[in-house]
Amino acid sequence: MGKDVIVACDFASAEQTYAFLDRFDTKKPFVKIGMELFYAEGPAIVKEIKKRGHKIFLDLKLHDIPNTVKKAMRVLSELDVDMVNLHAAGTIPMMEAALEGLTRADGSRPILLAVTQLTSTDQETMTRDLLINEDIADVVIHYARNAAKAGLDGVVCSPLEAKKVHEVCGAGFYTVTPGVRFADGEVGDQKRVMTPAQAKIEGSDYIVMGRPITQADDPAAAYERALKEFTE
Ligand code: C5P
């Protein structure tokens, strides 16, 4: 696995999502389903997209007591998704419990990633609201190291952090990176962006791209472009 483009399907309904996915007739992209769509449409949308032949990253960012996360992960694992995530802030026991819950009777399980600090959290809010006085870059790396210690497969991070995460957690520890834009495209509300080609150089294992593909006039062409830039 690894070195793939994940398309963030940030749509409000199943109809919009299926209409978008219908535009891909050759290669079926790996897709990311977030909270909005999952809470609106439920497990049925995951099953339908799976049936259509897509891999799925279910981006629900679990964070609760270990026992609750373990049981919730068991349910998600049964949905046969390929990738799920949680907040590393839930601590190592929670991450270990999540892995236990995810592991199926035959030993297989989805890839499990940790979110370190959300990119919406900056140094100031982290210090003021969370009373964490360390440097935010160190906190991100510390959380990544915790995730690796707990046995997780990788983290969601900025492509700018991918090299450092690999140095600390090993080359086989996945970095899944949003904040990717085409060189000639709109940046939108993302602050620090990289092109797919730059993310490749930084060592990202998977890039997550939403609007540059979902809002493109020709989504399949935009997807092929991202895939080519990132993997060739
Ligand atoms: O449309 P865009 O390419 O900005 O979409 C990026 C996707 O990655 C969205 O689903 C967004 O919620 C998600 N994401 C992000 N930054 C993070 C974590 C997740 O943009 N740090």
Boltz pocket constraint, residues with backbone or C-beta under 6 A from the ligand:
constraints:
  - pocket:
      binder: B
      contacts: [[A, 8], [A, 10], [A, 34], [A, 117], [A, 118], [A, 119], [A, 120], [A, 156], [A, 178], [A, 179], [A, 180], [A, 187], [A, 188], [A, 190], [A, 208], [A, 209], [A, 210], [A, 211], [A, 212]]
      max_distance: 6.0
